[in-house]
Amino acid sequence: MTPAEALGWGILGLLGGALMGQLSLFLEKPLGDEDPPAEIGRGPLELVAMPLMGLVGFAAFALRQGLGPGLLVHSLWILVLVQIFAFDLKHRLVLDVITLPSLALALVLANLSPDLSIVRALFGILVGGGLMLPFAVVSEIFHDGQGFGWGDVKLAMVIGAITGMSLNYGQLYALWALIAGTIVGGVVTILLLVSRRVGFRDALPYGPYLVIGAGLILYFM
């Protein structure tokens, strides 16, 4: 695919990212009824960041993969990951209404995805959920569920489903995605602590880091 064609695909990603922004605005409405109410409404994430992430993601994947079933599937996951990234960053929530349908859809589309099969997707779900479950349990016991939560476990399962896992060393994609997300999260957290933007007791959303790790592995699959 030529750069011009990839840019054209990127424009679709721009529109897709904008639609994900509208979806997020719809899904956040019930949060305004909480006590205290969450901060809701259109902002830079929905207006700028999500469309731009869609644009860059679609164009980058198009240049690497070219047009085909794999690009279509990965483009869908880009939009899902963009929504999860922005919503968790804004509200510290990963919604079941996004992750659970994504799990089912990932299994349906597994055989169309590059270097993936339904068996590897199922194995990836087990690995993703199994590795992240202890973190959620510890967070629930010692931090009242603040920080790493059950939504992050379900996100890890989605990441496992869309990247896949096998016993072949060259296909440990789900594991690499989670490791990459953990490394990114660790580096960003250290930088925030050093710059005193956050304190040791502050709970940070973990989903965006997992999303970045997933995006990196999907790109290189």
CYANA upper distance limits for C-alpha pairs under 8 A (distance plus 0.5 A):
  1 MET  CA      5 GLU  CA      6.55
  1 MET  CA      6 ALA  CA      6.83
  1 MET  CA     62 ALA  CA      7.35
  1 MET  CA     63 LEU  CA      6.37
  1 MET  CA     66 GLY  CA      5.57
  1 MET  CA     67 LEU  CA      7.52
  2 THR  CA      6 ALA  CA      6.65
  2 THR  CA     63 LEU  CA      7.58
  3 PRO  CA      7 LEU  CA      6.57
  3 PRO  CA     63 LEU  CA      7.24
  4 ALA  CA      8 GLY  CA      6.79
  5 GLU  CA      9 TRP  CA      6.83
  6 ALA  CA     10 GLY  CA      6.56
  6 ALA  CA     58 PHE  CA      8.12
  6 ALA  CA     59 ALA  CA      5.33
  6 ALA  CA     60 ALA  CA      7.90
  6 ALA  CA     62 ALA  CA      5.77
  6 ALA  CA     63 LEU  CA      6.17
  7 LEU  CA     11 ILE  CA      6.81
  7 LEU  CA     59 ALA  CA      5.98
  8 GLY  CA     12 LEU  CA      7.38
  8 GLY  CA     59 ALA  CA      8.21
  9 TRP  CA     13 GLY  CA      7.07
  9 TRP  CA     55 LEU  CA      8.47
  9 TRP  CA     58 PHE  CA      6.60
  9 TRP  CA     59 ALA  CA      6.39
  9 TRP  CA     62 ALA  CA      7.44
 10 GLY  CA     14 LEU  CA      6.72
 10 GLY  CA     54 GLY  CA      7.57
 10 GLY  CA     55 LEU  CA      4.85
 10 GLY  CA     56 VAL  CA      6.86
 10 GLY  CA     57 GLY  CA      7.76
 10 GLY  CA     58 PHE  CA      5.21
 10 GLY  CA     59 ALA  CA      4.78
 10 GLY  CA     60 ALA  CA      8.47
 10 GLY  CA     62 ALA  CA      8.48
 11 ILE  CA     15 LEU  CA      6.90
 11 ILE  CA     55 LEU  CA      6.31
 12 LEU  CA     16 GLY  CA      6.54
 12 LEU  CA     54 GLY  CA      8.46
 12 LEU  CA     55 LEU  CA      7.67
 12 LEU  CA     58 PHE  CA      8.07
 13 GLY  CA     17 GLY  CA      6.39
 13 GLY  CA     51 PRO  CA      7.54
 13 GLY  CA     53 MET  CA      8.38
 13 GLY  CA     54 GLY  CA      4.73
 13 GLY  CA     55 LEU  CA      5.00
 13 GLY  CA     56 VAL  CA      8.10
 13 GLY  CA     57 GLY  CA      7.67
 13 GLY  CA     58 PHE  CA      5.76
 13 GLY  CA     59 ALA  CA      8.20
 13 GLY  CA     75 SER  CA      8.27
 13 GLY  CA     79 LEU  CA      8.27
 14 LEU  CA     18 ALA  CA      6.79
 14 LEU  CA     50 MET  CA      8.40
 14 LEU  CA     51 PRO  CA      4.92
 14 LEU  CA     52 LEU  CA      6.50
 14 LEU  CA     53 MET  CA      7.97
 14 LEU  CA     54 GLY  CA      5.44
 14 LEU  CA     55 LEU  CA      4.85
 15 LEU  CA     19 LEU  CA      6.76
 15 LEU  CA     51 PRO  CA      6.96
 15 LEU  CA     54 GLY  CA      8.10
 15 LEU  CA     55 LEU  CA      8.48
 16 GLY  CA     20 MET  CA      6.73
 16 GLY  CA     51 PRO  CA      7.48
 16 GLY  CA     54 GLY  CA      6.91
 16 GLY  CA     79 LEU  CA      7.14
 17 GLY  CA     21 GLY  CA      6.75
 17 GLY  CA     50 MET  CA      5.43
 17 GLY  CA     51 PRO  CA      4.52
 17 GLY  CA     52 LEU  CA      7.67
 17 GLY  CA     53 MET  CA      7.37
 17 GLY  CA     54 GLY  CA      5.25
 17 GLY  CA     55 LEU  CA      7.98
 17 GLY  CA     79 LEU  CA      6.77
 17 GLY  CA     82 VAL  CA      7.63
 17 GLY  CA     83 GLN  CA      8.39
 18 ALA  CA     22 GLN  CA      6.96
 18 ALA  CA     46 GLU  CA      7.27
 18 ALA  CA     47 LEU  CA      7.56
 18 ALA  CA     50 MET  CA      6.78
 18 ALA  CA     51 PRO  CA      5.34
 19 LEU  CA     23 LEU  CA      6.73
 20 MET  CA     24 SER  CA      6.63
 20 MET  CA     46 GLU  CA      8.43
 20 MET  CA     50 MET  CA      7.81
 20 MET  CA     79 LEU  CA      7.35
 20 MET  CA     80 VAL  CA      8.40
 20 MET  CA     82 VAL  CA      8.04
 20 MET  CA     83 GLN  CA      6.23
 21 GLY  CA     25 LEU  CA      6.81
 21 GLY  CA     45 LEU  CA      8.10
 21 GLY  CA     46 GLU  CA      4.96
 21 GLY  CA     47 LEU  CA      7.72
 21 GLY  CA     50 MET  CA      6.84
 21 GLY  CA     51 PRO  CA      8.25
 21 GLY  CA     83 GLN  CA      7.53
 22 GLN  CA     26 PHE  CA      6.82
 22 GLN  CA     46 GLU  CA      7.68
 23 LEU  CA     27 LEU  CA      6.66
 24 SER  CA     28 GLU  CA      6.53
 24 SER  CA     46 GLU  CA      8.35
 24 SER  CA     83 GLN  CA      7.31
 24 SER  CA     87 PHE  CA      7.12
 25 LEU  CA     29 LYS  CA      7.13
 25 LEU  CA     40 ILE  CA      8.03
 25 LEU  CA     41 GLY  CA      6.97
 25 LEU  CA     42 ARG  CA      7.32
 25 LEU  CA     46 GLU  CA      8.42
 28 GLU  CA     32 GLY  CA      7.83
 28 GLU  CA     40 ILE  CA      7.02
 29 LYS  CA     33 ASP  CA      8.34
 29 LYS  CA     40 ILE  CA      7.50
 30 PRO  CA     34 GLU  CA      8.01
 31 LEU  CA     37 PRO  CA      6.86
 31 LEU  CA     38 ALA  CA      6.02
 31 LEU  CA     40 ILE  CA      7.99
 32 GLY  CA     37 PRO  CA      5.13
 32 GLY  CA     38 ALA  CA      5.72
 32 GLY  CA     39 GLU  CA      7.51
 32 GLY  CA     40 ILE  CA      7.05
 33 ASP  CA     37 PRO  CA      6.14
 33 ASP  CA     38 ALA  CA      8.33
 34 GLU  CA     38 ALA  CA      7.16
 38 ALA  CA     91 HIS  CA      8.01
 39 GLU  CA     91 HIS  CA      8.50
 42 ARG  CA     46 GLU  CA      6.58
 42 ARG  CA     47 LEU  CA      7.49
 43 GLY  CA     47 LEU  CA      6.51
 44 PRO  CA     48 VAL  CA      5.79
 44 PRO  CA     49 ALA  CA      6.85
 45 LEU  CA     49 ALA  CA      5.16
 45 LEU  CA     50 MET  CA      6.34
 45 LEU  CA     86 ALA  CA      6.94
 46 GLU  CA     50 MET  CA      6.08
 46 GLU  CA     51 PRO  CA      7.91
 46 GLU  CA     86 ALA  CA      8.43
 47 LEU  CA     51 PRO  CA      7.56
 48 VAL  CA     52 LEU  CA      6.62
 49 ALA  CA     53 MET  CA      6.54
 50 MET  CA     54 GLY  CA      6.70
 50 MET  CA     82 VAL  CA      6.80
 50 MET  CA     83 GLN  CA      7.96
 50 MET  CA     86 ALA  CA      7.60
 51 PRO  CA     55 LEU  CA      6.67
 52 LEU  CA     56 VAL  CA      6.63
 53 MET  CA     57 GLY  CA      6.32
 53 MET  CA     82 VAL  CA      7.32
 54 GLY  CA     58 PHE  CA      6.43
 54 GLY  CA     78 ILE  CA      7.47
 54 GLY  CA     79 LEU  CA      7.05
 54 GLY  CA     82 VAL  CA      7.65
 55 LEU  CA     59 ALA  CA      6.62
 56 VAL  CA     60 ALA  CA      6.44
 57 GLY  CA     61 PHE  CA      6.63
 57 GLY  CA     75 SER  CA      8.25
 57 GLY  CA     78 ILE  CA      7.13
 58 PHE  CA     62 ALA  CA      6.51
 58 PHE  CA     75 SER  CA      6.59
 58 PHE  CA     78 ILE  CA      8.00
 59 ALA  CA     63 LEU  CA      6.72
 60 ALA  CA     64 ARG  CA      6.90
 61 PHE  CA     65 GLN  CA      6.34
 61 PHE  CA     66 GLY  CA      8.16
 61 PHE  CA     71 LEU  CA      7.40
 61 PHE  CA     74 HIS  CA      8.35
 61 PHE  CA     75 SER  CA      8.21
 61 PHE  CA    219 TYR  CA      6.86
 62 ALA  CA     66 GLY  CA      5.49
 62 ALA  CA     67 LEU  CA      7.09
 62 ALA  CA     71 LEU  CA      7.13
 64 ARG  CA    219 TYR  CA      8.30
 65 GLN  CA     70 GLY  CA      8.11
 65 GLN  CA     71 LEU  CA      6.84
 66 GLY  CA     71 LEU  CA      7.37
 67 LEU  CA     71 LEU  CA      6.45
 67 LEU  CA     72 LEU  CA      8.22
 68 GLY  CA     72 LEU  CA      7.04
 69 PRO  CA     73 VAL  CA      6.78
 69 PRO  CA    112 LEU  CA      6.64
 69 PRO  CA    113 SER  CA      7.64
 70 GLY  CA     74 HIS  CA      6.58
 70 GLY  CA    112 LEU  CA      6.69
 70 GLY  CA    113 SER  CA      5.44
 70 GLY  CA    114 PRO  CA      5.93
 71 LEU  CA     75 SER  CA      6.35
 72 LEU  CA     76 LEU  CA      6.88
 73 VAL  CA     77 TRP  CA      7.02
 73 VAL  CA    109 LEU  CA      7.76
 73 VAL  CA    112 LEU  CA      7.77
 73 VAL  CA    113 SER  CA      6.70
 74 HIS  CA     78 ILE  CA      6.68
 74 HIS  CA    113 SER  CA      7.88
 74 HIS  CA    218 LEU  CA      7.84
 75 SER  CA     79 LEU  CA      7.04
 76 LEU  CA     80 VAL  CA      6.98
 77 TRP  CA     81 LEU  CA      6.48
 77 TRP  CA    162 ILE  CA      8.23
 78 ILE  CA     82 VAL  CA      6.52
 78 ILE  CA    215 GLY  CA      7.87
 79 LEU  CA     83 GLN  CA      6.81
 80 VAL  CA     84 ILE  CA      6.85
 80 VAL  CA     98 ILE  CA      8.12
 80 VAL  CA    102 SER  CA      8.46
 81 LEU  CA     85 PHE  CA      6.42
 81 LEU  CA    211 VAL  CA      6.46
 81 LEU  CA    215 GLY  CA      8.38
 82 VAL  CA     86 ALA  CA      6.70
 82 VAL  CA    211 VAL  CA      8.49
 83 GLN  CA     87 PHE  CA      6.47
 84 ILE  CA     88 ASP  CA      6.38
 84 ILE  CA     94 VAL  CA      6.72
 84 ILE  CA     95 LEU  CA      8.37
 84 ILE  CA     98 ILE  CA      8.34
 84 ILE  CA    207 GLY  CA      7.77
 84 ILE  CA    208 PRO  CA      7.86
 84 ILE  CA    211 VAL  CA      8.14
 85 PHE  CA     89 LEU  CA      6.60
 85 PHE  CA    207 GLY  CA      6.88
 85 PHE  CA    208 PRO  CA      5.09
 85 PHE  CA    211 VAL  CA      6.80
 86 ALA  CA     90 LYS  CA      6.63
 86 ALA  CA    208 PRO  CA      8.02
 87 PHE  CA     91 HIS  CA      6.31
 87 PHE  CA     92 ARG  CA      7.59
 87 PHE  CA     93 LEU  CA      7.11
 87 PHE  CA     94 VAL  CA      7.59
 88 ASP  CA     92 ARG  CA      4.73
 88 ASP  CA     93 LEU  CA      5.18
 88 ASP  CA     94 VAL  CA      6.16
 88 ASP  CA    205 PRO  CA      6.82
 88 ASP  CA    207 GLY  CA      6.69
 88 ASP  CA    208 PRO  CA      7.27
 89 LEU  CA     93 LEU  CA      8.45
 89 LEU  CA    205 PRO  CA      6.67
 89 LEU  CA    207 GLY  CA      8.25
 89 LEU  CA    208 PRO  CA      7.11
 92 ARG  CA    204 LEU  CA      8.27
 92 ARG  CA    205 PRO  CA      5.78
 93 LEU  CA    151 GLY  CA      7.38
 93 LEU  CA    205 PRO  CA      8.43
 94 VAL  CA     98 ILE  CA      8.27
 94 VAL  CA     99 THR  CA      8.11
 94 VAL  CA    151 GLY  CA      5.39
 94 VAL  CA    152 ASP  CA      7.10
 94 VAL  CA    155 LEU  CA      7.81
 94 VAL  CA    207 GLY  CA      7.72
 95 LEU  CA     99 THR  CA      6.93
 95 LEU  CA    151 GLY  CA      7.08
 96 ASP  CA    100 LEU  CA      5.96
 96 ASP  CA    151 GLY  CA      7.61
 96 ASP  CA    154 LYS  CA      8.36
 97 VAL  CA    101 PRO  CA      7.22
 98 ILE  CA    102 SER  CA      6.70
 99 THR  CA    103 LEU  CA      6.69
 99 THR  CA    154 LYS  CA      6.90
 99 THR  CA    155 LEU  CA      6.72
 99 THR  CA    158 VAL  CA      7.02
100 LEU  CA    104 ALA  CA      7.17
100 LEU  CA    154 LYS  CA      8.14
101 PRO  CA    105 LEU  CA      6.61
102 SER  CA    106 ALA  CA      6.37
102 SER  CA    158 VAL  CA      7.15
103 LEU  CA    107 LEU  CA      7.12
103 LEU  CA    157 MET  CA      7.95
103 LEU  CA    158 VAL  CA      5.90
103 LEU  CA    161 ALA  CA      7.14
104 ALA  CA    108 VAL  CA      7.06
105 LEU  CA    109 LEU  CA      6.65
106 ALA  CA    110 ALA  CA      6.22
106 ALA  CA    121 ALA  CA      8.03
106 ALA  CA    158 VAL  CA      8.11
106 ALA  CA    161 ALA  CA      6.41
106 ALA  CA    162 ILE  CA      6.30
107 LEU  CA    118 ILE  CA      6.24
107 LEU  CA    121 ALA  CA      7.00
107 LEU  CA    122 LEU  CA      8.01
107 LEU  CA    161 ALA  CA      7.45
108 VAL  CA    118 ILE  CA      8.29
109 LEU  CA    113 SER  CA      7.03
110 ALA  CA    116 LEU  CA      6.32
110 ALA  CA    117 SER  CA      5.52
110 ALA  CA    118 ILE  CA      5.66
110 ALA  CA    121 ALA  CA      7.08
110 ALA  CA    161 ALA  CA      8.45
110 ALA  CA    162 ILE  CA      7.76
111 ASN  CA    116 LEU  CA      6.59
111 ASN  CA    117 SER  CA      5.22
111 ASN  CA    118 ILE  CA      6.75
112 LEU  CA    116 LEU  CA      8.09
112 LEU  CA    117 SER  CA      8.43
113 SER  CA    117 SER  CA      7.99
113 SER  CA    162 ILE  CA      8.49
114 PRO  CA    221 MET  CA      7.37
115 ASP  CA    221 MET  CA      7.46
116 LEU  CA    120 ARG  CA      6.66
116 LEU  CA    121 ALA  CA      7.34
116 LEU  CA    163 THR  CA      7.60
116 LEU  CA    164 GLY  CA      6.51
117 SER  CA    121 ALA  CA      6.59
117 SER  CA    164 GLY  CA      8.05
118 ILE  CA    122 LEU  CA      6.61
119 VAL  CA    123 PHE  CA      6.70
120 ARG  CA    124 GLY  CA      6.47
120 ARG  CA    161 ALA  CA      8.17
120 ARG  CA    164 GLY  CA      5.22
120 ARG  CA    165 MET  CA      5.38
120 ARG  CA    166 SER  CA      6.23
121 ALA  CA    125 ILE  CA      6.77
121 ALA  CA    160 GLY  CA      6.95
121 ALA  CA    161 ALA  CA      4.72
121 ALA  CA    162 ILE  CA      6.96
121 ALA  CA    163 THR  CA      7.49
121 ALA  CA    164 GLY  CA      4.88
121 ALA  CA    165 MET  CA      7.04
122 LEU  CA    126 LEU  CA      6.98
122 LEU  CA    160 GLY  CA      8.38
122 LEU  CA    161 ALA  CA      6.77
122 LEU  CA    164 GLY  CA      7.92
123 PHE  CA    127 VAL  CA      6.72
123 PHE  CA    160 GLY  CA      8.07
123 PHE  CA    161 ALA  CA      8.24
123 PHE  CA    164 GLY  CA      7.24
123 PHE  CA    165 MET  CA      6.11
123 PHE  CA    166 SER  CA      7.43
124 GLY  CA    128 GLY  CA      6.39
124 GLY  CA    157 MET  CA      7.51
124 GLY  CA    159 ILE  CA      8.13
124 GLY  CA    160 GLY  CA      4.35
124 GLY  CA    161 ALA  CA      5.67
124 GLY  CA    162 ILE  CA      8.44
124 GLY  CA    163 THR  CA      7.60
124 GLY  CA    164 GLY  CA      5.07
124 GLY  CA    165 MET  CA      5.14
124 GLY  CA    166 SER  CA      8.28
124 GLY  CA    174 ALA  CA      6.17
125 ILE  CA    129 GLY  CA      6.51
125 ILE  CA    156 ALA  CA      8.06
125 ILE  CA    157 MET  CA      4.90
125 ILE  CA    158 VAL  CA      7.13
125 ILE  CA    159 ILE  CA      8.06
125 ILE  CA    160 GLY  CA      5.18
125 ILE  CA    161 ALA  CA      5.63
125 ILE  CA    164 GLY  CA      8.21
126 LEU  CA    130 GLY  CA      6.22
126 LEU  CA    157 MET  CA      7.48
126 LEU  CA    160 GLY  CA      8.09
127 VAL  CA    131 LEU  CA      6.42
127 VAL  CA    157 MET  CA      8.05
127 VAL  CA    160 GLY  CA      7.28
127 VAL  CA    165 MET  CA      8.21
127 VAL  CA    174 ALA  CA      7.78
127 VAL  CA    175 LEU  CA      7.86
128 GLY  CA    132 MET  CA      6.81
128 GLY  CA    153 VAL  CA      7.88
128 GLY  CA    156 ALA  CA      5.26
128 GLY  CA    157 MET  CA      5.17
128 GLY  CA    158 VAL  CA      8.28
128 GLY  CA    159 ILE  CA      7.50
128 GLY  CA    160 GLY  CA      5.65
128 GLY  CA    174 ALA  CA      7.19
128 GLY  CA    175 LEU  CA      7.89
128 GLY  CA    178 LEU  CA      8.04
129 GLY  CA    133 LEU  CA      6.27
129 GLY  CA    153 VAL  CA      6.01
129 GLY  CA    154 LYS  CA      7.21
129 GLY  CA    156 ALA  CA      6.38
129 GLY  CA    157 MET  CA      5.49
130 GLY  CA    134 PRO  CA      8.12
132 MET  CA    136 ALA  CA      7.18
132 MET  CA    152 ASP  CA      8.17
132 MET  CA    153 VAL  CA      5.96
132 MET  CA    156 ALA  CA      7.39
133 LEU  CA    137 VAL  CA      6.82
133 LEU  CA    150 TRP  CA      8.34
133 LEU  CA    153 VAL  CA      6.50
134 PRO  CA    138 VAL  CA      6.66
135 PHE  CA    139 SER  CA      6.57
135 PHE  CA    148 PHE  CA      7.04
135 PHE  CA    149 GLY  CA      8.44
136 ALA  CA    140 GLU  CA      6.51
136 ALA  CA    145 GLY  CA      7.74
136 ALA  CA    148 PHE  CA      6.01
136 ALA  CA    149 GLY  CA      5.53
136 ALA  CA    150 TRP  CA      6.43
136 ALA  CA    152 ASP  CA      8.40
136 ALA  CA    153 VAL  CA      7.59
137 VAL  CA    141 ILE  CA      6.71
138 VAL  CA    142 PHE  CA      6.46
138 VAL  CA    143 HIS  CA      8.13
139 SER  CA    143 HIS  CA      5.45
139 SER  CA    144 ASP  CA      6.93
139 SER  CA    145 GLY  CA      5.53
139 SER  CA    146 GLN  CA      6.95
139 SER  CA    147 GLY  CA      7.27
139 SER  CA    148 PHE  CA      6.48
139 SER  CA    149 GLY  CA      7.39
140 GLU  CA    144 ASP  CA      5.27
140 GLU  CA    145 GLY  CA      4.49
140 GLU  CA    146 GLN  CA      7.77
140 GLU  CA    149 GLY  CA      7.86
141 ILE  CA    145 GLY  CA      7.76
143 HIS  CA    147 GLY  CA      8.09
145 GLY  CA    149 GLY  CA      6.15
146 GLN  CA    203 ALA  CA      6.52
147 GLY  CA    203 ALA  CA      5.20
147 GLY  CA    204 LEU  CA      6.09
147 GLY  CA    205 PRO  CA      6.57
147 GLY  CA    206 TYR  CA      7.43
148 PHE  CA    152 ASP  CA      6.88
148 PHE  CA    205 PRO  CA      7.77
148 PHE  CA    206 TYR  CA      6.73
149 GLY  CA    153 VAL  CA      7.35
150 TRP  CA    154 LYS  CA      6.95
151 GLY  CA    155 LEU  CA      6.65
152 ASP  CA    156 ALA  CA      6.61
152 ASP  CA    206 TYR  CA      7.57
152 ASP  CA    207 GLY  CA      6.40
153 VAL  CA    157 MET  CA      6.86
154 LYS  CA    158 VAL  CA      6.81
155 LEU  CA    159 ILE  CA      6.69
155 LEU  CA    207 GLY  CA      7.82
155 LEU  CA    210 LEU  CA      8.43
156 ALA  CA    160 GLY  CA      6.60
156 ALA  CA    178 LEU  CA      7.88
156 ALA  CA    210 LEU  CA      7.82
157 MET  CA    161 ALA  CA      6.66
158 VAL  CA    162 ILE  CA      6.75
159 ILE  CA    163 THR  CA      6.53
159 ILE  CA    164 GLY  CA      8.45
159 ILE  CA    174 ALA  CA      7.06
159 ILE  CA    177 ALA  CA      8.02
159 ILE  CA    211 VAL  CA      8.47
159 ILE  CA    214 ALA  CA      6.64
160 GLY  CA    164 GLY  CA      5.78
160 GLY  CA    165 MET  CA      7.51
160 GLY  CA    173 TYR  CA      8.31
160 GLY  CA    174 ALA  CA      5.19
160 GLY  CA    175 LEU  CA      8.35
161 ALA  CA    174 ALA  CA      8.33
163 THR  CA    173 TYR  CA      6.07
163 THR  CA    174 ALA  CA      5.93
163 THR  CA    177 ALA  CA      8.37
163 THR  CA    214 ALA  CA      8.00
163 THR  CA    217 ILE  CA      7.86
163 THR  CA    218 LEU  CA      6.90
164 GLY  CA    171 GLN  CA      8.21
164 GLY  CA    172 LEU  CA      7.91
164 GLY  CA    173 TYR  CA      6.37
164 GLY  CA    174 ALA  CA      5.98
165 MET  CA    171 GLN  CA      6.55
165 MET  CA    172 LEU  CA      5.52
165 MET  CA    173 TYR  CA      6.15
165 MET  CA    174 ALA  CA      6.00
165 MET  CA    175 LEU  CA      7.86
166 SER  CA    171 GLN  CA      6.24
166 SER  CA    172 LEU  CA      6.39
167 LEU  CA    171 GLN  CA      7.77
167 LEU  CA    172 LEU  CA      7.53
168 ASN  CA    172 LEU  CA      7.25
172 LEU  CA    176 TRP  CA      6.72
173 TYR  CA    177 ALA  CA      6.51
173 TYR  CA    217 ILE  CA      7.08
173 TYR  CA    221 MET  CA      8.42
174 ALA  CA    178 LEU  CA      6.85
174 ALA  CA    214 ALA  CA      8.44
175 LEU  CA    179 ILE  CA      6.65
176 TRP  CA    180 ALA  CA      6.40
176 TRP  CA    213 GLY  CA      8.35
176 TRP  CA    217 ILE  CA      7.62
177 ALA  CA    181 GLY  CA      6.64
177 ALA  CA    210 LEU  CA      7.85
177 ALA  CA    213 GLY  CA      5.21
177 ALA  CA    214 ALA  CA      5.35
177 ALA  CA    215 GLY  CA      8.46
177 ALA  CA    216 LEU  CA      7.81
177 ALA  CA    217 ILE  CA      6.14
178 LEU  CA    182 THR  CA      6.60
178 LEU  CA    210 LEU  CA      6.72
178 LEU  CA    213 GLY  CA      6.71
178 LEU  CA    214 ALA  CA      7.68
179 ILE  CA    183 ILE  CA      6.67
179 ILE  CA    213 GLY  CA      7.86
180 ALA  CA    184 VAL  CA      6.69
180 ALA  CA    210 LEU  CA      8.17
180 ALA  CA    212 ILE  CA      8.34
180 ALA  CA    213 GLY  CA      5.18
180 ALA  CA    214 ALA  CA      8.32
180 ALA  CA    216 LEU  CA      8.46
181 GLY  CA    185 GLY  CA      6.52
181 GLY  CA    209 TYR  CA      5.26
181 GLY  CA    210 LEU  CA      4.80
181 GLY  CA    211 VAL  CA      7.45
181 GLY  CA    212 ILE  CA      6.52
181 GLY  CA    213 GLY  CA      4.51
181 GLY  CA    214 ALA  CA      7.67
182 THR  CA    186 GLY  CA      6.54
182 THR  CA    209 TYR  CA      7.24
182 THR  CA    210 LEU  CA      7.39
182 THR  CA    213 GLY  CA      8.24
183 ILE  CA    187 VAL  CA      6.69
184 VAL  CA    188 VAL  CA      6.66
184 VAL  CA    209 TYR  CA      6.53
184 VAL  CA    212 ILE  CA      8.26
184 VAL  CA    213 GLY  CA      7.97
185 GLY  CA    189 THR  CA      6.47
185 GLY  CA    206 TYR  CA      7.64
185 GLY  CA    209 TYR  CA      5.68
185 GLY  CA    210 LEU  CA      8.41
186 GLY  CA    190 ILE  CA      6.64
187 VAL  CA    191 LEU  CA      6.77
188 VAL  CA    192 LEU  CA      6.66
189 THR  CA    193 LEU  CA      6.62
190 ILE  CA    194 VAL  CA      6.53
191 LEU  CA    195 SER  CA      6.55
192 LEU  CA    196 ARG  CA      6.43
192 LEU  CA    197 ARG  CA      5.60
192 LEU  CA    198 VAL  CA      6.28
193 LEU  CA    197 ARG  CA      6.67
193 LEU  CA    198 VAL  CA      6.00
193 LEU  CA    199 GLY  CA      6.61
193 LEU  CA    200 PHE  CA      7.83
198 VAL  CA    202 ASP  CA      6.68
206 TYR  CA    210 LEU  CA      7.22
207 GLY  CA    211 VAL  CA      6.65
208 PRO  CA    212 ILE  CA      6.79
209 TYR  CA    213 GLY  CA      6.86
210 LEU  CA    214 ALA  CA      6.67
211 VAL  CA    215 GLY  CA      6.61
212 ILE  CA    216 LEU  CA      6.75
213 GLY  CA    217 ILE  CA      6.91
214 ALA  CA    218 LEU  CA      6.59
215 GLY  CA    219 TYR  CA      6.61
216 LEU  CA    220 PHE  CA      7.04
217 ILE  CA    221 MET  CA      6.59
